[in-house]
Amino acid sequence: MGERAWPVHSFADAIRPEQTSEDIYGKGYVYSPKLYAHDYEHFGGDLLSLEALTGRELSIAGEMPVICHEGAVTPSAVRLLEKAGLHLPSVRYTYRNDEEYVSILKKLSLHGKKVIFQYPHPSEDVPDSLYWVDPSIIAYLSDKRSIPALVPAEHVAPRRMVSLDELLEDTPPMPFILKTGDGRPTSGGCGVLLIEKKEQLYHINEDFGDLSTIILEEYIQYDQNFGFHFAADEAGNIRYLGKSEQVVNDENCFRGSWISTDAAPFERVVEAGLRVMENIAAAGYVGVAGFDVLMRGDSFYFIDLNVRFNASSCGLMLYENIRGLYKKPSVRLSNLEWNGWFDDGLAVVEKYMDKKQFVPLSLLDAAYVDGATGSSKVIGLVIGENDQEVERILNFMEHDGLTRRE
């Protein structure tokens, strides 16, 4: 645990973001991507996947110090990330469990540092003075109840607040959507339920959230489901980063995306998204956000505002550089798993790197994560001439033991 300064290596085929975290937030801050809570069930309960996220934005940090899990920056993982041409910050604060993480925050607070958090932290563990962006702003913008105040009315799906008891007593026509309405942020599509049978209501418990304040939202029969990503820097400049076509599982949890920096053919959505991002910046926010948008005919609806770095943000910030380097336009962000010795999994990753088919973003050795059992995690970008080639590469990777997280 603790702060370490690492030598910076340079590569001829370096991959660099269009804009670094330092460019967005300014210099002199520490970045914490960690989702920290006393209870992780509200976030899907998959601690290994959550810790893998702490390594995901290392490659776009510039020289901003980053707090990350030790298992995401093992020597063998760092070697592969640097071999890919990614630049990692020379100062990294590492931890192995939540106690060590809180200890790092306390030391930073004692030294008068400011931390850029992606999620609100429990107030009893983290003083408000440590936040660079006011925690009340982060909490407000992360609250699904705030969407109607930030999004033009014509792009908000019809919704109202209900309790679980009210739903059981007077169940509306199905299908419909339920979202947590207690103000807690969620991640990866968890905290959202598609209700198709009344029996599902009887299985909802407090792990979902406060059952007296649930958002009941109309189910949108959509044609396409995309994320649109934006950045607001410290000077107030708003920038469109790109779009991601989301891949979700049967439980509507995020499992990857096809990414692109083109606005076409969704220029109207991008224009509306810029207005939403302006509203978010006006509330006092600096940083990155991704908006989940459902499109149906000529209409579109902002169903979730993820006011933080999203799964696709890093890939989009690197996309133009990767496309110029590899000359391949089709890129898919993929969440993969490896059961077995971590370095054997990295050998498979390196095989596809050498074929110029994969760029790793985060490589988490599960053996380093205290109190968790399961597969090691690999987050990265699969690259091909077209979507069909990318799918074939993923199938080959799966045959080699790198399975898709489902």
C-alpha positions as CSV (number, residue, x, y, z in Angstrom):
1,M,0.0,0.0,0.0
2,G,1.1,3.6,-0.5
3,E,2.5,6.0,-3.0
4,R,5.0,4.8,-5.5
5,A,6.8,6.7,-8.3
6,W,7.5,4.6,-11.4
7,P,9.8,5.3,-14.3
8,V,8.0,6.5,-17.4
9,H,8.7,4.4,-20.6
10,S,8.2,5.8,-24.1
11,F,7.3,3.8,-27.2
12,A,7.5,4.7,-30.9
13,D,3.9,3.6,-31.4
14,A,2.5,5.5,-28.4
15,I,-1.3,5.7,-27.9
16,R,-2.3,9.0,-26.4
17,P,-5.8,10.4,-25.6
18,E,-7.2,13.5,-27.4
19,Q,-7.6,15.0,-24.0
20,T,-6.1,13.8,-20.6
21,S,-7.6,14.0,-17.2
22,E,-5.1,16.8,-16.5
23,D,-6.5,18.7,-19.5
24,I,-10.0,18.4,-18.1
25,Y,-9.5,18.9,-14.4
26,G,-6.3,20.9,-14.2
27,K,-3.0,20.1,-12.4
28,G,-2.3,19.3,-8.8
29,Y,-5.1,16.9,-8.0
30,V,-5.3,13.2,-7.3
31,Y,-7.8,11.0,-9.2
32,S,-9.9,8.2,-7.6
33,P,-11.9,6.0,-9.9
34,K,-12.9,3.7,-7.0
35,L,-16.6,3.0,-6.3
36,Y,-16.4,2.8,-2.5
37,A,-19.3,1.8,-0.3
38,H,-20.0,-0.1,2.9
39,D,-22.3,-2.4,1.0
40,Y,-21.6,-3.3,-2.6
41,E,-24.9,-5.2,-3.3
42,H,-26.4,-2.0,-4.7
43,F,-23.7,-2.1,-7.4
44,G,-24.1,-5.7,-8.4
45,G,-21.9,-7.2,-5.6
46,D,-19.1,-8.1,-8.0
47,L,-16.1,-6.7,-6.1
48,L,-13.5,-8.0,-8.6
49,S,-15.2,-6.2,-11.6
50,L,-15.4,-3.0,-9.5
51,E,-11.7,-3.1,-8.6
52,A,-10.8,-3.7,-12.2
53,L,-12.4,-0.3,-13.0
54,T,-9.7,1.4,-10.9
55,G,-7.1,0.6,-13.6
56,R,-9.2,1.6,-16.6
57,E,-8.4,5.3,-16.7
58,L,-4.7,5.1,-16.0
59,S,-4.0,5.5,-19.7
60,I,-5.8,8.8,-20.1
61,A,-4.7,10.4,-16.8
62,G,-1.6,12.1,-18.1
63,E,0.6,12.8,-15.1
64,M,-2.3,13.1,-12.7
65,P,-1.7,10.7,-9.7
66,V,-4.2,7.9,-9.6
67,I,-5.5,5.8,-6.7
68,C,-5.9,2.2,-7.9
69,H,-6.0,-1.4,-6.7
70,E,-2.6,-3.0,-6.4
71,G,-3.9,-5.9,-8.5
72,A,-4.5,-3.6,-11.5
73,V,-0.8,-2.5,-11.6
74,T,1.2,-5.7,-11.1
75,P,4.6,-5.6,-12.8
76,S,3.4,-8.0,-15.5
77,A,0.2,-6.0,-16.1
78,V,2.1,-2.7,-16.3
79,R,4.5,-4.3,-18.8
80,L,1.7,-5.2,-21.1
81,L,-0.1,-1.8,-20.8
82,E,3.2,0.0,-21.6
83,K,3.9,-2.5,-24.5
84,A,0.6,-1.5,-25.9
85,G,1.9,2.1,-26.1
86,L,-0.2,3.5,-23.2
87,H,1.3,6.1,-20.9
88,L,0.7,5.5,-17.2
89,P,1.1,8.2,-14.5
90,S,4.4,8.0,-12.7
91,V,2.7,8.4,-9.3
92,R,0.2,5.7,-8.3
93,Y,-1.4,5.2,-4.9
94,T,-2.2,1.5,-4.5
95,Y,-4.3,-0.4,-2.0
96,R,-5.5,-4.0,-1.5
97,N,-8.6,-3.5,0.5
98,D,-11.0,-0.8,1.6
99,E,-9.2,-0.2,4.9
100,E,-6.0,0.6,3.0
101,Y,-8.0,2.8,0.5
102,V,-9.5,4.9,3.4
103,S,-6.0,5.2,4.9
104,I,-4.7,6.7,1.6
105,L,-7.5,9.2,1.6
106,K,-6.8,10.2,5.2
107,K,-3.1,10.8,4.4
108,L,-4.0,12.8,1.3
109,S,-6.4,14.9,3.5
110,L,-3.7,15.5,6.0
111,H,-1.4,16.8,3.3
112,G,-4.1,19.2,2.0
113,K,-4.7,17.4,-1.3
114,K,-7.9,17.5,-3.3
115,V,-9.2,14.3,-4.8
116,I,-11.4,13.9,-7.9
117,F,-13.9,11.3,-7.0
118,Q,-16.2,9.6,-9.5
119,Y,-18.7,8.5,-6.9
120,P,-19.9,10.0,-3.6
121,H,-18.2,8.3,-0.7
122,P,-19.6,7.7,2.8
123,S,-19.3,11.0,4.7
124,E,-18.1,9.3,7.9
125,D,-15.0,8.1,6.0
126,V,-14.3,11.0,3.6
127,P,-14.5,14.7,4.7
128,D,-16.1,17.1,2.2
129,S,-12.9,19.1,2.2
130,L,-11.1,16.3,0.3
131,Y,-13.4,16.6,-2.7
132,W,-12.4,18.8,-5.6
133,V,-16.0,18.9,-6.9
134,D,-18.4,19.4,-4.0
135,P,-19.9,16.1,-2.9
136,S,-23.4,17.5,-2.8
137,I,-23.1,18.3,-6.6
138,I,-21.9,14.8,-7.3
139,A,-24.7,13.3,-5.3
140,Y,-27.3,15.5,-7.0
141,L,-26.1,14.7,-10.5
142,S,-25.8,11.0,-9.7
143,D,-29.4,10.9,-8.5
144,K,-31.8,9.4,-11.0
145,R,-34.5,11.7,-9.6
146,S,-32.6,14.7,-11.1
147,I,-33.0,13.7,-14.7
148,P,-36.1,15.9,-15.4
149,A,-34.3,19.0,-14.1
150,L,-31.4,18.4,-16.4
151,V,-32.9,17.0,-19.6
152,P,-35.4,18.8,-21.9
153,A,-38.9,17.6,-21.1
154,E,-39.5,16.1,-24.6
155,H,-36.6,13.8,-24.1
156,V,-37.5,12.4,-20.7
157,A,-39.5,9.1,-20.6
158,P,-42.8,9.5,-18.6
159,R,-42.2,8.6,-15.0
160,R,-43.5,9.1,-11.4
161,M,-42.5,8.2,-7.9
162,V,-44.2,5.2,-6.2
163,S,-43.6,2.8,-3.3
164,L,-43.4,-0.9,-3.7
165,D,-46.6,-1.3,-1.7
166,E,-48.4,1.0,-4.1
167,L,-47.1,-1.1,-7.0
168,L,-48.3,-4.3,-5.5
169,E,-51.7,-2.8,-4.7
170,D,-52.2,-1.1,-8.1
171,T,-49.9,-2.7,-10.6
172,P,-49.7,-0.7,-13.9
173,P,-49.8,-2.4,-17.3
174,M,-46.6,-4.3,-18.0
175,P,-43.8,-4.1,-19.1
176,F,-42.5,-1.1,-17.1
177,I,-39.2,0.0,-15.7
178,L,-38.3,0.5,-12.0
179,K,-35.3,2.6,-10.9
180,T,-33.9,3.3,-7.5
181,G,-35.3,6.6,-6.3
182,D,-33.4,7.0,-3.0
183,G,-30.6,9.1,-4.4
184,R,-27.9,6.5,-4.4
185,P,-25.8,6.2,-7.6
186,T,-25.7,2.9,-9.4
187,S,-23.3,1.3,-11.8
188,G,-23.4,-1.0,-14.9
189,G,-27.1,-0.9,-15.3
190,C,-27.8,-2.4,-11.9
191,G,-30.5,-0.5,-9.9
192,V,-32.8,-0.8,-12.9
193,L,-35.4,-3.5,-13.3
194,L,-37.6,-4.4,-16.3
195,I,-40.8,-5.7,-14.9
196,E,-42.7,-8.1,-17.2
197,K,-44.5,-10.2,-14.6
198,K,-46.1,-9.2,-11.3
199,E,-44.3,-12.0,-9.6
200,Q,-41.0,-10.1,-10.0
201,L,-42.3,-7.4,-7.6
202,Y,-42.4,-9.9,-4.8
203,H,-38.7,-10.6,-5.1
204,I,-37.6,-6.9,-4.7
205,N,-35.9,-6.2,-1.4
206,E,-33.9,-3.5,0.3
207,D,-30.8,-4.4,-1.8
208,F,-32.5,-2.6,-4.6
209,G,-32.9,0.6,-2.6
210,D,-35.5,2.5,-0.5
211,L,-38.7,0.7,-1.3
212,S,-40.8,3.7,-0.4
213,T,-39.3,5.9,-3.2
214,I,-39.1,4.0,-6.5
215,I,-39.1,5.6,-9.9
216,L,-41.7,4.0,-12.1
217,E,-40.8,4.7,-15.7
218,E,-42.6,3.9,-19.0
219,Y,-41.0,1.1,-20.9
220,I,-39.7,2.5,-24.2
221,Q,-39.9,0.0,-27.1
222,Y,-36.7,1.3,-28.7
223,D,-35.0,0.8,-32.0
224,Q,-31.5,1.6,-30.8
225,N,-29.7,2.0,-27.4
226,F,-26.7,4.2,-27.4
227,G,-24.5,6.1,-25.0
228,F,-23.4,9.6,-25.8
229,H,-20.3,10.9,-24.1
230,F,-19.2,14.5,-23.2
231,A,-16.5,16.3,-21.2
232,A,-16.7,19.7,-19.4
233,D,-13.3,21.1,-18.5
234,E,-12.3,23.5,-15.7
235,A,-12.6,26.5,-18.1
236,G,-16.2,25.5,-18.9
237,N,-15.6,24.2,-22.4
238,I,-18.0,21.4,-23.4
239,R,-16.8,18.7,-25.8
240,Y,-18.5,15.8,-27.5
241,L,-16.3,12.6,-27.0
242,G,-18.2,10.1,-29.0
243,K,-20.9,7.4,-28.9
244,S,-21.2,3.8,-27.8
245,E,-23.7,1.2,-28.9
246,Q,-24.3,-0.7,-25.7
247,V,-24.3,-4.5,-25.2
248,V,-26.4,-5.6,-22.3
249,N,-27.3,-9.0,-20.8
250,D,-30.7,-10.4,-20.0
251,E,-30.7,-8.4,-16.7
252,N,-30.0,-5.2,-18.6
253,C,-26.5,-4.9,-17.1
254,F,-23.8,-3.4,-19.2
255,R,-21.4,-5.9,-20.8
256,G,-19.5,-3.8,-23.4
257,S,-20.0,-1.5,-26.3
258,W,-19.2,-0.6,-29.9
259,I,-17.5,2.8,-29.9
260,S,-17.1,5.6,-32.4
261,T,-16.3,9.3,-32.3
262,D,-18.7,10.1,-35.2
263,A,-21.8,12.1,-34.4
264,A,-23.6,10.9,-37.6
265,P,-26.3,9.9,-37.9
266,F,-27.4,11.2,-34.5
267,E,-26.6,14.9,-34.7
268,R,-29.9,15.8,-33.1
269,V,-29.1,13.6,-30.1
270,V,-25.6,15.1,-29.8
271,E,-27.0,18.6,-29.9
272,A,-29.5,17.8,-27.1
273,G,-26.7,16.0,-25.2
274,L,-24.5,19.2,-25.4
275,R,-27.4,21.1,-23.8
276,V,-27.7,18.5,-21.0
277,M,-23.9,18.7,-20.4
278,E,-24.2,22.5,-20.2
279,N,-26.8,22.1,-17.5
280,I,-24.6,19.7,-15.6
281,A,-21.6,22.0,-15.9
282,A,-23.8,24.9,-14.7
283,A,-24.5,22.9,-11.6
284,G,-20.8,23.1,-10.8
285,Y,-19.5,19.9,-12.3
286,V,-16.2,19.4,-14.1
287,G,-15.4,16.1,-15.7
288,V,-16.8,13.4,-18.0
289,A,-20.3,12.1,-18.4
290,G,-22.1,9.5,-20.5
291,F,-25.9,9.6,-21.2
292,D,-27.9,6.5,-22.0
293,V,-30.3,7.3,-24.8
294,L,-33.1,5.2,-26.3
295,M,-34.2,6.0,-29.9
296,R,-37.6,5.2,-31.3
297,G,-38.4,6.6,-34.7
298,D,-37.7,10.3,-34.7
299,S,-38.0,10.5,-30.9
300,F,-35.2,9.9,-28.3
301,Y,-35.1,9.7,-24.5
302,F,-32.3,10.2,-22.0
303,I,-33.0,7.4,-19.6
304,D,-29.9,7.7,-17.5
305,L,-27.2,10.3,-16.8
306,N,-23.9,8.7,-15.7
307,V,-22.0,11.8,-14.5
308,R,-18.6,10.3,-14.2
309,F,-16.1,8.4,-16.4
310,N,-18.1,5.7,-18.1
311,A,-17.0,2.3,-19.3
312,S,-16.6,3.7,-22.9
313,S,-15.1,7.1,-21.9
314,C,-11.4,6.0,-21.9
315,G,-11.7,4.1,-25.2
316,L,-13.4,7.1,-26.9
317,M,-10.6,9.4,-25.7
318,L,-8.1,7.0,-27.2
319,Y,-10.1,6.1,-30.3
320,E,-8.8,8.6,-32.8
321,N,-5.2,7.7,-31.9
322,I,-5.9,4.0,-32.1
323,R,-7.7,4.3,-35.4
324,G,-4.8,6.3,-36.9
325,L,-2.2,3.8,-35.6
326,Y,-4.0,0.5,-36.5
327,K,-6.0,1.7,-39.6
328,K,-9.0,-0.3,-38.4
329,P,-12.4,1.4,-37.8
330,S,-14.3,-1.2,-35.8
331,V,-13.6,-1.1,-32.1
332,R,-15.5,-2.9,-29.3
333,L,-14.9,-2.3,-25.6
334,S,-15.0,-5.8,-24.0
335,N,-15.1,-7.1,-20.5
336,L,-13.3,-10.4,-20.3
337,E,-12.5,-12.9,-17.6
338,W,-9.7,-15.4,-17.0
339,N,-9.9,-18.5,-14.8
340,G,-6.4,-19.6,-13.9
341,W,-2.9,-18.3,-13.3
342,F,-2.9,-14.6,-14.1
343,D,0.3,-14.5,-16.1
344,D,-1.0,-17.3,-18.3
345,G,-4.0,-15.1,-19.1
346,L,-1.7,-12.2,-19.9
347,A,0.1,-14.4,-22.4
348,V,-3.2,-14.8,-24.2
349,V,-3.8,-11.1,-24.1
350,E,-0.3,-10.5,-25.5
351,K,-0.9,-12.9,-28.3
352,Y,-3.8,-10.7,-29.6
353,M,-1.8,-7.5,-28.9
354,D,0.9,-8.9,-31.2
355,K,-1.7,-9.5,-33.9
356,K,-2.8,-5.9,-33.5
357,Q,-6.3,-7.0,-32.5
358,F,-6.4,-5.9,-28.9
359,V,-5.5,-2.9,-26.7
360,P,-5.7,-3.6,-23.0
361,L,-7.0,-0.9,-20.7
362,S,-7.2,-2.7,-17.3
363,L,-5.7,-6.0,-16.2
364,L,-6.7,-7.1,-12.7
365,D,-5.1,-10.1,-10.9
366,A,-7.9,-11.5,-8.7
367,A,-5.4,-13.0,-6.3
368,Y,-4.6,-9.5,-5.1
369,V,-8.1,-8.7,-4.0
370,D,-8.7,-9.4,-0.4
371,G,-12.0,-11.1,0.5
372,A,-13.0,-11.9,-3.1
373,T,-12.9,-15.1,-5.1
374,G,-13.4,-15.4,-8.8
375,S,-11.9,-14.7,-12.2
376,S,-9.2,-12.2,-13.0
377,K,-10.5,-9.3,-15.2
378,V,-9.4,-8.0,-18.5
379,I,-10.9,-4.8,-19.9
380,G,-9.8,-3.7,-23.4
381,L,-10.6,-2.7,-27.0
382,V,-11.0,-5.4,-29.7
383,I,-10.1,-3.9,-33.1
384,G,-11.0,-5.1,-36.6
385,E,-11.7,-4.1,-40.1
386,N,-15.5,-4.5,-39.4
387,D,-17.8,-5.7,-36.7
388,Q,-17.9,-9.2,-38.0
389,E,-14.1,-9.5,-37.7
390,V,-14.2,-8.2,-34.2
391,E,-16.8,-10.8,-33.3
392,R,-14.6,-13.5,-34.8
393,I,-11.6,-12.3,-32.7
394,L,-13.7,-12.4,-29.6
395,N,-14.7,-16.0,-30.4
396,F,-11.0,-16.9,-30.9
397,M,-10.1,-15.2,-27.6
398,E,-12.9,-17.2,-25.9
399,H,-11.5,-20.4,-27.4
400,D,-8.2,-19.5,-25.8
401,G,-9.8,-19.1,-22.4
402,L,-10.5,-15.3,-22.2
403,T,-14.3,-15.5,-21.8
404,R,-16.8,-12.7,-22.1
405,R,-18.3,-11.5,-18.8
406,E,-22.0,-12.3,-19.0
